[in-house]
Amino acid sequence: MTTWRKSSRSANSGQEDCVELARLTRTVGIRDSKSPDAGHLNLSPETFTALIAQVKRDEPSI
């Protein structure tokens, strides 16, 4: 069974527009918390780390 986690900050702020993360066998899964049955995106650990660094720098995505 996969355990999906949502940021503790999202729970405290009352935000409903959140993503959830799960550590999968060889990837990191990302899904929309409002539509968990709609599927998820798989990222390699390296790509996930780069994405988080980009978000922290507040850089636009491609």
C-alpha angles and dihedrals in degrees: 000000000000118000113214118200131199123202114270087226092062092055092051096047096050091238115159095185099082140134125225127215132208132184104231128186097280103351144048113248121215124189141165110262091214092056108031093159093055092083134255143253119247118213128180113245089251093052091046091052090050091049093052091048090051092050092049090052088049091233121161116251126235 
